[in-house]
Amino acid sequence: MLATYGERAPEQVREQIDSLELAWLIHQVEQRYGVVLDLDDDLLMRMTSVDGAVVVLTEALAERAGD
């Protein structure tokens, strides 16, 4: 998903995520999964890397599935 921001190849995506990439990623996840994610500041701070974003988004989507 991050590669679609700026039309990059997946191998061009860096491990560190900047604020614009993070906003894009959250928007893409919300669109793809039809959810609205209300992530607090602590969760957003954990999403400064691809690995961190994967963990937070996986947890958030699993929580939403339980609603």
mmCIF file of the N, C-alpha and C atoms, coordinates in Angstrom:
data_MODEL
# 
_entry.id   MODEL 
# 
loop_
_atom_site.group_PDB 
_atom_site.id 
_atom_site.type_symbol 
_atom_site.label_atom_id 
_atom_site.label_alt_id 
_atom_site.label_comp_id 
_atom_site.label_asym_id 
_atom_site.label_entity_id 
_atom_site.label_seq_id 
_atom_site.pdbx_PDB_ins_code 
_atom_site.Cartn_x 
_atom_site.Cartn_y 
_atom_site.Cartn_z 
_atom_site.occupancy 
_atom_site.B_iso_or_equiv 
_atom_site.pdbx_formal_charge 
_atom_site.auth_seq_id 
_atom_site.auth_comp_id 
_atom_site.auth_asym_id 
_atom_site.auth_atom_id 
_atom_site.pdbx_PDB_model_num 
ATOM 1   N N  . MET A 1 1  ? 0.818   -1.201 0.000  1.00 0.00 ? 1  MET A N  1 
ATOM 2   C CA . MET A 1 1  ? 0.000   0.000  0.000  1.00 0.00 ? 1  MET A CA 1 
ATOM 3   C C  . MET A 1 1  ? 0.860   1.263  0.000  1.00 0.00 ? 1  MET A C  1 
ATOM 4   N N  . LEU A 1 2  ? 1.926   1.242  0.767  1.00 0.00 ? 2  LEU A N  1 
ATOM 5   C CA . LEU A 1 2  ? 2.784   2.431  0.812  1.00 0.00 ? 2  LEU A CA 1 
ATOM 6   C C  . LEU A 1 2  ? 3.426   2.722  -0.536 1.00 0.00 ? 2  LEU A C  1 
ATOM 7   N N  . ALA A 1 3  ? 3.673   1.694  -1.305 1.00 0.00 ? 3  ALA A N  1 
ATOM 8   C CA . ALA A 1 3  ? 4.291   1.895  -2.610 1.00 0.00 ? 3  ALA A CA 1 
ATOM 9   C C  . ALA A 1 3  ? 3.371   2.671  -3.551 1.00 0.00 ? 3  ALA A C  1 
ATOM 10  N N  . THR A 1 4  ? 2.060   2.585  -3.330 1.00 0.00 ? 4  THR A N  1 
ATOM 11  C CA . THR A 1 4  ? 1.135   3.315  -4.199 1.00 0.00 ? 4  THR A CA 1 
ATOM 12  C C  . THR A 1 4  ? 1.206   4.817  -3.959 1.00 0.00 ? 4  THR A C  1 
ATOM 13  N N  . TYR A 1 5  ? 1.716   5.217  -2.819 1.00 0.00 ? 5  TYR A N  1 
ATOM 14  C CA . TYR A 1 5  ? 1.929   6.643  -2.547 1.00 0.00 ? 5  TYR A CA 1 
ATOM 15  C C  . TYR A 1 5  ? 3.183   7.066  -3.297 1.00 0.00 ? 5  TYR A C  1 
ATOM 16  N N  . GLY A 1 6  ? 3.026   7.860  -4.304 1.00 0.00 ? 6  GLY A N  1 
ATOM 17  C CA . GLY A 1 6  ? 4.152   8.291  -5.117 1.00 0.00 ? 6  GLY A CA 1 
ATOM 18  C C  . GLY A 1 6  ? 4.488   7.325  -6.234 1.00 0.00 ? 6  GLY A C  1 
ATOM 19  N N  . GLU A 1 7  ? 3.612   6.342  -6.434 1.00 0.00 ? 7  GLU A N  1 
ATOM 20  C CA . GLU A 1 7  ? 3.788   5.363  -7.505 1.00 0.00 ? 7  GLU A CA 1 
ATOM 21  C C  . GLU A 1 7  ? 5.205   4.779  -7.531 1.00 0.00 ? 7  GLU A C  1 
ATOM 22  N N  . ARG A 1 8  ? 5.587   4.197  -6.403 1.00 0.00 ? 8  ARG A N  1 
ATOM 23  C CA . ARG A 1 8  ? 6.916   3.607  -6.265 1.00 0.00 ? 8  ARG A CA 1 
ATOM 24  C C  . ARG A 1 8  ? 6.843   2.092  -6.406 1.00 0.00 ? 8  ARG A C  1 
ATOM 25  N N  . ALA A 1 9  ? 7.967   1.502  -6.657 1.00 0.00 ? 9  ALA A N  1 
ATOM 26  C CA . ALA A 1 9  ? 8.075   0.047  -6.590 1.00 0.00 ? 9  ALA A CA 1 
ATOM 27  C C  . ALA A 1 9  ? 8.162   -0.333 -5.111 1.00 0.00 ? 9  ALA A C  1 
ATOM 28  N N  . PRO A 1 10 ? 7.642   -1.489 -4.725 1.00 0.00 ? 10 PRO A N  1 
ATOM 29  C CA . PRO A 1 10 ? 7.685   -1.886 -3.315 1.00 0.00 ? 10 PRO A CA 1 
ATOM 30  C C  . PRO A 1 10 ? 9.079   -1.817 -2.693 1.00 0.00 ? 10 PRO A C  1 
ATOM 31  N N  . GLU A 1 11 ? 10.115  -2.149 -3.460 1.00 0.00 ? 11 GLU A N  1 
ATOM 32  C CA . GLU A 1 11 ? 11.468  -2.115 -2.901 1.00 0.00 ? 11 GLU A CA 1 
ATOM 33  C C  . GLU A 1 11 ? 11.972  -0.697 -2.657 1.00 0.00 ? 11 GLU A C  1 
ATOM 34  N N  . GLN A 1 12 ? 11.251  0.309  -3.146 1.00 0.00 ? 12 GLN A N  1 
ATOM 35  C CA . GLN A 1 12 ? 11.631  1.698  -2.923 1.00 0.00 ? 12 GLN A CA 1 
ATOM 36  C C  . GLN A 1 12 ? 11.058  2.267  -1.627 1.00 0.00 ? 12 GLN A C  1 
ATOM 37  N N  . VAL A 1 13 ? 10.191  1.509  -0.973 1.00 0.00 ? 13 VAL A N  1 
ATOM 38  C CA . VAL A 1 13 ? 9.589   1.963  0.280  1.00 0.00 ? 13 VAL A CA 1 
ATOM 39  C C  . VAL A 1 13 ? 10.609  1.778  1.404  1.00 0.00 ? 13 VAL A C  1 
ATOM 40  N N  . ARG A 1 14 ? 10.882  2.871  2.110  1.00 0.00 ? 14 ARG A N  1 
ATOM 41  C CA . ARG A 1 14 ? 11.827  2.815  3.232  1.00 0.00 ? 14 ARG A CA 1 
ATOM 42  C C  . ARG A 1 14 ? 11.143  2.239  4.470  1.00 0.00 ? 14 ARG A C  1 
ATOM 43  N N  . GLU A 1 15 ? 11.914  1.753  5.416  1.00 0.00 ? 15 GLU A N  1 
ATOM 44  C CA . GLU A 1 15 ? 11.360  1.211  6.665  1.00 0.00 ? 15 GLU A CA 1 
ATOM 45  C C  . GLU A 1 15 ? 10.715  2.318  7.502  1.00 0.00 ? 15 GLU A C  1 
ATOM 46  N N  . GLN A 1 16 ? 11.338  3.485  7.516  1.00 0.00 ? 16 GLN A N  1 
ATOM 47  C CA . GLN A 1 16 ? 10.779  4.607  8.277  1.00 0.00 ? 16 GLN A CA 1 
ATOM 48  C C  . GLN A 1 16 ? 9.623   5.229  7.499  1.00 0.00 ? 16 GLN A C  1 
ATOM 49  N N  . ILE A 1 17 ? 8.543   5.555  8.208  1.00 0.00 ? 17 ILE A N  1 
ATOM 50  C CA . ILE A 1 17 ? 7.353   6.145  7.601  1.00 0.00 ? 17 ILE A CA 1 
ATOM 51  C C  . ILE A 1 17 ? 7.246   7.592  8.053  1.00 0.00 ? 17 ILE A C  1 
ATOM 52  N N  . ASP A 1 18 ? 7.117   8.515  7.103  1.00 0.00 ? 18 ASP A N  1 
ATOM 53  C CA . ASP A 1 18 ? 6.930   9.916  7.494  1.00 0.00 ? 18 ASP A CA 1 
ATOM 54  C C  . ASP A 1 18 ? 5.435   10.200 7.667  1.00 0.00 ? 18 ASP A C  1 
ATOM 55  N N  . SER A 1 19 ? 5.100   11.387 8.116  1.00 0.00 ? 19 SER A N  1 
ATOM 56  C CA . SER A 1 19 ? 3.713   11.708 8.463  1.00 0.00 ? 19 SER A CA 1 
ATOM 57  C C  . SER A 1 19 ? 2.774   11.658 7.264  1.00 0.00 ? 19 SER A C  1 
ATOM 58  N N  . LEU A 1 20 ? 3.222   12.079 6.093  1.00 0.00 ? 20 LEU A N  1 
ATOM 59  C CA . LEU A 1 20 ? 2.367   12.009 4.901  1.00 0.00 ? 20 LEU A CA 1 
ATOM 60  C C  . LEU A 1 20 ? 2.126   10.564 4.480  1.00 0.00 ? 20 LEU A C  1 
ATOM 61  N N  . GLU A 1 21 ? 3.159   9.747  4.543  1.00 0.00 ? 21 GLU A N  1 
ATOM 62  C CA . GLU A 1 21 ? 2.996   8.327  4.222  1.00 0.00 ? 21 GLU A CA 1 
ATOM 63  C C  . GLU A 1 21 ? 2.041   7.663  5.206  1.00 0.00 ? 21 GLU A C  1 
ATOM 64  N N  . LEU A 1 22 ? 2.147   8.035  6.477  1.00 0.00 ? 22 LEU A N  1 
ATOM 65  C CA . LEU A 1 22 ? 1.277   7.457  7.497  1.00 0.00 ? 22 LEU A CA 1 
ATOM 66  C C  . LEU A 1 22 ? -0.176  7.833  7.243  1.00 0.00 ? 22 LEU A C  1 
ATOM 67  N N  . ALA A 1 23 ? -0.430  9.086  6.932  1.00 0.00 ? 23 ALA A N  1 
ATOM 68  C CA . ALA A 1 23 ? -1.800  9.523  6.633  1.00 0.00 ? 23 ALA A CA 1 
ATOM 69  C C  . ALA A 1 23 ? -2.337  8.761  5.420  1.00 0.00 ? 23 ALA A C  1 
ATOM 70  N N  . TRP A 1 24 ? -1.506  8.609  4.392  1.00 0.00 ? 24 TRP A N  1 
ATOM 71  C CA . TRP A 1 24 ? -1.898  7.872  3.188  1.00 0.00 ? 24 TRP A CA 1 
ATOM 72  C C  . TRP A 1 24 ? -2.219  6.417  3.532  1.00 0.00 ? 24 TRP A C  1 
ATOM 73  N N  . LEU A 1 25 ? -1.359  5.798  4.330  1.00 0.00 ? 25 LEU A N  1 
ATOM 74  C CA . LEU A 1 25 ? -1.545  4.401  4.693  1.00 0.00 ? 25 LEU A CA 1 
ATOM 75  C C  . LEU A 1 25 ? -2.849  4.196  5.466  1.00 0.00 ? 25 LEU A C  1 
ATOM 76  N N  . ILE A 1 26 ? -3.102  5.037  6.434  1.00 0.00 ? 26 ILE A N  1 
ATOM 77  C CA . ILE A 1 26 ? -4.329  4.916  7.224  1.00 0.00 ? 26 ILE A CA 1 
ATOM 78  C C  . ILE A 1 26 ? -5.552  5.093  6.319  1.00 0.00 ? 26 ILE A C  1 
ATOM 79  N N  . HIS A 1 27 ? -5.500  6.079  5.446  1.00 0.00 ? 27 HIS A N  1 
ATOM 80  C CA . HIS A 1 27 ? -6.607  6.298  4.508  1.00 0.00 ? 27 HIS A CA 1 
ATOM 81  C C  . HIS A 1 27 ? -6.832  5.075  3.622  1.00 0.00 ? 27 HIS A C  1 
ATOM 82  N N  . GLN A 1 28 ? -5.754  4.503  3.104  1.00 0.00 ? 28 GLN A N  1 
ATOM 83  C CA . GLN A 1 28 ? -5.873  3.331  2.238  1.00 0.00 ? 28 GLN A CA 1 
ATOM 84  C C  . GLN A 1 28 ? -6.462  2.134  2.982  1.00 0.00 ? 28 GLN A C  1 
ATOM 85  N N  . VAL A 1 29 ? -6.043  1.923  4.218  1.00 0.00 ? 29 VAL A N  1 
ATOM 86  C CA . VAL A 1 29 ? -6.578  0.820  5.022  1.00 0.00 ? 29 VAL A CA 1 
ATOM 87  C C  . VAL A 1 29 ? -8.069  1.043  5.280  1.00 0.00 ? 29 VAL A C  1 
ATOM 88  N N  . GLU A 1 30 ? -8.444  2.261  5.629  1.00 0.00 ? 30 GLU A N  1 
ATOM 89  C CA . GLU A 1 30 ? -9.858  2.556  5.868  1.00 0.00 ? 30 GLU A CA 1 
ATOM 90  C C  . GLU A 1 30 ? -10.693 2.306  4.614  1.00 0.00 ? 30 GLU A C  1 
ATOM 91  N N  . GLN A 1 31 ? -10.190 2.726  3.465  1.00 0.00 ? 31 GLN A N  1 
ATOM 92  C CA . GLN A 1 31 ? -10.908 2.523  2.208  1.00 0.00 ? 31 GLN A CA 1 
ATOM 93  C C  . GLN A 1 31 ? -11.007 1.033  1.861  1.00 0.00 ? 31 GLN A C  1 
ATOM 94  N N  . ARG A 1 32 ? -9.910  0.333  1.966  1.00 0.00 ? 32 ARG A N  1 
ATOM 95  C CA . ARG A 1 32 ? -9.889  -1.081 1.570  1.00 0.00 ? 32 ARG A CA 1 
ATOM 96  C C  . ARG A 1 32 ? -10.773 -1.941 2.460  1.00 0.00 ? 32 ARG A C  1 
ATOM 97  N N  . TYR A 1 33 ? -10.756 -1.673 3.768  1.00 0.00 ? 33 TYR A N  1 
ATOM 98  C CA . TYR A 1 33 ? -11.481 -2.523 4.706  1.00 0.00 ? 33 TYR A CA 1 
ATOM 99  C C  . TYR A 1 33 ? -12.813 -1.939 5.169  1.00 0.00 ? 33 TYR A C  1 
ATOM 100 N N  . GLY A 1 34 ? -13.170 -0.760 4.663  1.00 0.00 ? 34 GLY A N  1 
ATOM 101 C CA . GLY A 1 34 ? -14.463 -0.158 4.993  1.00 0.00 ? 34 GLY A CA 1 
ATOM 102 C C  . GLY A 1 34 ? -14.633 0.138  6.468  1.00 0.00 ? 34 GLY A C  1 
ATOM 103 N N  . VAL A 1 35 ? -13.576 0.637  7.084  1.00 0.00 ? 35 VAL A N  1 
ATOM 104 C CA . VAL A 1 35 ? -13.609 0.956  8.515  1.00 0.00 ? 35 VAL A CA 1 
ATOM 105 C C  . VAL A 1 35 ? -13.140 2.393  8.721  1.00 0.00 ? 35 VAL A C  1 
ATOM 106 N N  . VAL A 1 36 ? -13.423 2.912  9.884  1.00 0.00 ? 36 VAL A N  1 
ATOM 107 C CA . VAL A 1 36 ? -12.866 4.190  10.312 1.00 0.00 ? 36 VAL A CA 1 
ATOM 108 C C  . VAL A 1 36 ? -11.989 3.874  11.512 1.00 0.00 ? 36 VAL A C  1 
ATOM 109 N N  . LEU A 1 37 ? -10.722 4.180  11.384 1.00 0.00 ? 37 LEU A N  1 
ATOM 110 C CA . LEU A 1 37 ? -9.774  3.903  12.467 1.00 0.00 ? 37 LEU A CA 1 
ATOM 111 C C  . LEU A 1 37 ? -9.588  5.163  13.304 1.00 0.00 ? 37 LEU A C  1 
ATOM 112 N N  . ASP A 1 38 ? -9.850  5.042  14.582 1.00 0.00 ? 38 ASP A N  1 
ATOM 113 C CA . ASP A 1 38 ? -9.657  6.152  15.508 1.00 0.00 ? 38 ASP A CA 1 
ATOM 114 C C  . ASP A 1 38 ? -8.427  5.830  16.350 1.00 0.00 ? 38 ASP A C  1 
ATOM 115 N N  . LEU A 1 39 ? -7.269  6.157  15.802 1.00 0.00 ? 39 LEU A N  1 
ATOM 116 C CA . LEU A 1 39 ? -6.004  5.811  16.447 1.00 0.00 ? 39 LEU A CA 1 
ATOM 117 C C  . LEU A 1 39 ? -5.525  6.973  17.307 1.00 0.00 ? 39 LEU A C  1 
ATOM 118 N N  . ASP A 1 40 ? -5.243  6.682  18.580 1.00 0.00 ? 40 ASP A N  1 
ATOM 119 C CA . ASP A 1 40 ? -4.782  7.740  19.469 1.00 0.00 ? 40 ASP A CA 1 
ATOM 120 C C  . ASP A 1 40 ? -3.300  8.036  19.221 1.00 0.00 ? 40 ASP A C  1 
ATOM 121 N N  . ASP A 1 41 ? -2.810  9.058  19.873 1.00 0.00 ? 41 ASP A N  1 
ATOM 122 C CA . ASP A 1 41 ? -1.425  9.503  19.663 1.00 0.00 ? 41 ASP A CA 1 
ATOM 123 C C  . ASP A 1 41 ? -0.403  8.413  19.977 1.00 0.00 ? 41 ASP A C  1 
ATOM 124 N N  . ASP A 1 42 ? -0.662  7.611  21.007 1.00 0.00 ? 42 ASP A N  1 
ATOM 125 C CA . ASP A 1 42 ? 0.277   6.539  21.360 1.00 0.00 ? 42 ASP A CA 1 
ATOM 126 C C  . ASP A 1 42 ? 0.397   5.519  20.234 1.00 0.00 ? 42 ASP A C  1 
ATOM 127 N N  . LEU A 1 43 ? -0.734  5.158  19.637 1.00 0.00 ? 43 LEU A N  1 
ATOM 128 C CA . LEU A 1 43 ? -0.705  4.209  18.529 1.00 0.00 ? 43 LEU A CA 1 
ATOM 129 C C  . LEU A 1 43 ? -0.015  4.811  17.314 1.00 0.00 ? 43 LEU A C  1 
ATOM 130 N N  . LEU A 1 44 ? -0.294  6.061  17.026 1.00 0.00 ? 44 LEU A N  1 
ATOM 131 C CA . LEU A 1 44 ? 0.351   6.720  15.889 1.00 0.00 ? 44 LEU A CA 1 
ATOM 132 C C  . LEU A 1 44 ? 1.860   6.794  16.075 1.00 0.00 ? 44 LEU A C  1 
ATOM 133 N N  . MET A 1 45 ? 2.314   7.009  17.298 1.00 0.00 ? 45 MET A N  1 
ATOM 134 C CA . MET A 1 45 ? 3.751   7.070  17.572 1.00 0.00 ? 45 MET A CA 1 
ATOM 135 C C  . MET A 1 45 ? 4.422   5.715  17.346 1.00 0.00 ? 45 MET A C  1 
ATOM 136 N N  . ARG A 1 46 ? 3.664   4.637  17.487 1.00 0.00 ? 46 ARG A N  1 
ATOM 137 C CA . ARG A 1 46 ? 4.205   3.295  17.246 1.00 0.00 ? 46 ARG A CA 1 
ATOM 138 C C  . ARG A 1 46 ? 4.304   2.984  15.751 1.00 0.00 ? 46 ARG A C  1 
ATOM 139 N N  . MET A 1 47 ? 3.728   3.850  14.919 1.00 0.00 ? 47 MET A N  1 
ATOM 140 C CA . MET A 1 47 ? 3.655   3.597  13.481 1.00 0.00 ? 47 MET A CA 1 
ATOM 141 C C  . MET A 1 47 ? 4.695   4.390  12.685 1.00 0.00 ? 47 MET A C  1 
ATOM 142 N N  . THR A 1 48 ? 5.852   4.602  13.250 1.00 0.00 ? 48 THR A N  1 
ATOM 143 C CA . THR A 1 48 ? 6.894   5.350  12.549 1.00 0.00 ? 48 THR A CA 1 
ATOM 144 C C  . THR A 1 48 ? 7.744   4.463  11.642 1.00 0.00 ? 48 THR A C  1 
ATOM 145 N N  . SER A 1 49 ? 7.483   3.167  11.677 1.00 0.00 ? 49 SER A N  1 
ATOM 146 C CA . SER A 1 49 ? 8.180   2.228  10.805 1.00 0.00 ? 49 SER A CA 1 
ATOM 147 C C  . SER A 1 49 ? 7.156   1.303  10.153 1.00 0.00 ? 49 SER A C  1 
ATOM 148 N N  . VAL A 1 50 ? 7.557   0.654  9.084  1.00 0.00 ? 50 VAL A N  1 
ATOM 149 C CA . VAL A 1 50 ? 6.658   -0.293 8.418  1.00 0.00 ? 50 VAL A CA 1 
ATOM 150 C C  . VAL A 1 50 ? 6.278   -1.405 9.385  1.00 0.00 ? 50 VAL A C  1 
ATOM 151 N N  . ASP A 1 51 ? 7.249   -1.944 10.095 1.00 0.00 ? 51 ASP A N  1 
ATOM 152 C CA . ASP A 1 51 ? 6.955   -3.020 11.048 1.00 0.00 ? 51 ASP A CA 1 
ATOM 153 C C  . ASP A 1 51 ? 5.975   -2.561 12.122 1.00 0.00 ? 51 ASP A C  1 
ATOM 154 N N  . GLY A 1 52 ? 6.187   -1.366 12.664 1.00 0.00 ? 52 GLY A N  1 
ATOM 155 C CA . GLY A 1 52 ? 5.288   -0.836 13.685 1.00 0.00 ? 52 GLY A CA 1 
ATOM 156 C C  . GLY A 1 52 ? 3.886   -0.616 13.147 1.00 0.00 ? 52 GLY A C  1 
ATOM 157 N N  . ALA A 1 53 ? 3.788   -0.121 11.926 1.00 0.00 ? 53 ALA A N  1 
ATOM 158 C CA . ALA A 1 53 ? 2.484   0.111  11.305 1.00 0.00 ? 53 ALA A CA 1 
ATOM 159 C C  . ALA A 1 53 ? 1.734   -1.201 11.099 1.00 0.00 ? 53 ALA A C  1 
ATOM 160 N N  . VAL A 1 54 ? 2.455   -2.234 10.685 1.00 0.00 ? 54 VAL A N  1 
ATOM 161 C CA . VAL A 1 54 ? 1.825   -3.537 10.484 1.00 0.00 ? 54 VAL A CA 1 
ATOM 162 C C  . VAL A 1 54 ? 1.236   -4.048 11.795 1.00 0.00 ? 54 VAL A C  1 
ATOM 163 N N  . VAL A 1 55 ? 1.990   -3.940 12.871 1.00 0.00 ? 55 VAL A N  1 
ATOM 164 C CA . VAL A 1 55 ? 1.516   -4.418 14.175 1.00 0.00 ? 55 VAL A CA 1 
ATOM 165 C C  . VAL A 1 55 ? 0.279   -3.636 14.613 1.00 0.00 ? 55 VAL A C  1 
ATOM 166 N N  . VAL A 1 56 ? 0.346   -2.318 14.568 1.00 0.00 ? 56 VAL A N  1 
ATOM 167 C CA . VAL A 1 56 ? -0.772  -1.478 15.031 1.00 0.00 ? 56 VAL A CA 1 
ATOM 168 C C  . VAL A 1 56 ? -2.012  -1.712 14.167 1.00 0.00 ? 56 VAL A C  1 
ATOM 169 N N  . LEU A 1 57 ? -1.844  -1.728 12.856 1.00 0.00 ? 57 LEU A N  1 
ATOM 170 C CA . LEU A 1 57 ? -2.995  -1.910 11.970 1.00 0.00 ? 57 LEU A CA 1 
ATOM 171 C C  . LEU A 1 57 ? -3.600  -3.304 12.120 1.00 0.00 ? 57 LEU A C  1 
ATOM 172 N N  . THR A 1 58 ? -2.777  -4.301 12.302 1.00 0.00 ? 58 THR A N  1 
ATOM 173 C CA . THR A 1 58 ? -3.287  -5.660 12.533 1.00 0.00 ? 58 THR A CA 1 
ATOM 174 C C  . THR A 1 58 ? -4.128  -5.710 13.804 1.00 0.00 ? 58 THR A C  1 
ATOM 175 N N  . GLU A 1 59 ? -3.621  -5.093 14.861 1.00 0.00 ? 59 GLU A N  1 
ATOM 176 C CA . GLU A 1 59 ? -4.369  -5.053 16.130 1.00 0.00 ? 59 GLU A CA 1 
ATOM 177 C C  . GLU A 1 59 ? -5.669  -4.266 15.977 1.00 0.00 ? 59 GLU A C  1 
ATOM 178 N N  . ALA A 1 60 ? -5.599  -3.120 15.316 1.00 0.00 ? 60 ALA A N  1 
ATOM 179 C CA . ALA A 1 60 ? -6.782  -2.262 15.150 1.00 0.00 ? 60 ALA A CA 1 
ATOM 180 C C  . ALA A 1 60 ? -7.853  -2.955 14.307 1.00 0.00 ? 60 ALA A C  1 
ATOM 181 N N  . LEU A 1 61 ? -7.446  -3.618 13.235 1.00 0.00 ? 61 LEU A N  1 
ATOM 182 C CA . LEU A 1 61 ? -8.417  -4.306 12.389 1.00 0.00 ? 61 LEU A CA 1 
ATOM 183 C C  . LEU A 1 61 ? -9.008  -5.511 13.103 1.00 0.00 ? 61 LEU A C  1 
ATOM 184 N N  . ALA A 1 62 ? -8.203  -6.222 13.885 1.00 0.00 ? 62 ALA A N  1 
ATOM 185 C CA . ALA A 1 62 ? -8.720  -7.365 14.653 1.00 0.00 ? 62 ALA A CA 1 
ATOM 186 C C  . ALA A 1 62 ? -9.730  -6.892 15.684 1.00 0.00 ? 62 ALA A C  1 
ATOM 187 N N  . GLU A 1 63 ? -9.438  -5.757 16.306 1.00 0.00 ? 63 GLU A N  1 
ATOM 188 C CA . GLU A 1 63 ? -10.361 -5.186 17.293 1.00 0.00 ? 63 GLU A CA 1 
ATOM 189 C C  . GLU A 1 63 ? -11.679 -4.789 16.634 1.00 0.00 ? 63 GLU A C  1 
ATOM 190 N N  . ARG A 1 64 ? -11.587 -4.164 15.453 1.00 0.00 ? 64 ARG A N  1 
ATOM 191 C CA . ARG A 1 64 ? -12.786 -3.755 14.703 1.00 0.00 ? 64 ARG A CA 1 
ATOM 192 C C  . ARG A 1 64 ? -13.618 -4.968 14.290 1.00 0.00 ? 64 ARG A C  1 
ATOM 193 N N  . ALA A 1 65 ? -12.954 -6.079 13.966 1.00 0.00 ? 65 ALA A N  1 
ATOM 194 C CA . ALA A 1 65 ? -13.656 -7.290 13.557 1.00 0.00 ? 65 ALA A CA 1 
ATOM 195 C C  . ALA A 1 65 ? -14.452 -7.864 14.724 1.00 0.00 ? 65 ALA A C  1 
ATOM 196 N N  . GLY A 1 66 ? -13.979 -7.584 15.938 1.00 0.00 ? 66 GLY A N  1 
ATOM 197 C CA . GLY A 1 66 ? -14.672 -8.068 17.127 1.00 0.00 ? 66 GLY A CA 1 
ATOM 198 C C  . GLY A 1 66 ? -15.859 -7.215 17.531 1.00 0.00 ? 66 GLY A C  1 
ATOM 199 N N  . ASP A 1 67 ? -16.010 -6.040 16.909 1.00 0.00 ? 67 ASP A N  1 
ATOM 200 C CA . ASP A 1 67 ? -17.138 -5.137 17.253 1.00 0.00 ? 67 ASP A CA 1 
ATOM 201 C C  . ASP A 1 67 ? -18.457 -5.711 16.787 1.00 0.00 ? 67 ASP A C  1 
# 
